[in-house]
Amino acid sequence: MHSGITTDDAMNLAMSAKAVPLFEAVTAFIRDEIDPVTEKFFKLGEGRPDRWQYGPGQLELLEGLKNKAKAKGLWNFFLPNAETGEGLSNLDYAYIAAELGKNPIASECMNCSAPDTGNMEVLERVGTPEQKERWLKPLLNGEIRSAYAMTEPDVASSYAKNLECRAVLDGDEWVINGEKYIHLRGGGPALQDSDLHADDEPRRPTTSSSLTDPRPDGHPRRPDPRTDGSVR
């Protein structure tokens, strides 16, 4: 798409020339490595006793693909102009993301699946050195997964002002009270990013995010009877 004016770059939505080789490498990897084993991946998960866990062989297949992609440099495309990513513009990444979206496991194979991508972007942009070392580095390496918890059971929490989960400053610690739905896969996250109201502003609560590790015994898992796939 272009405005037709040769000097107008604002409406030039073509992929840049420097991104073409990477785009072609991604499409080739999906075609040659991921597509041929996608059906097998899902068959391995059929009939598993715990729907929140991988079936026998699923994780091994996925990790094998991730290792191949990482070895070829097909990894972390989503951080634009960042030292930790490929340095792609949002426009160039859009073309690659469209190809990743054509296969249900391709994004995860190249460490570009949500909610990890959004959580990594937040950590990369505003995380402290300690937070980056603890969570960003293993996320960028594909060693852990993360969750994003905004949905709450009793309110329309897509509108942030409706959030009922509260964080209250008690001395030098924050006490968080609330209930969230999170979407898990393969045993749960190693990092949870939760939207909540932080009551540190005297005039009105402010929306913030908290980074937390799962409890040692894991999150309580109660399927929501109103939906298929949520966990409370």
Order of alpha helices (4+ residues) and beta strands (2+ residues): alpha-alpha-alpha-alpha-alpha-alpha-alpha-beta-beta-beta-beta-beta
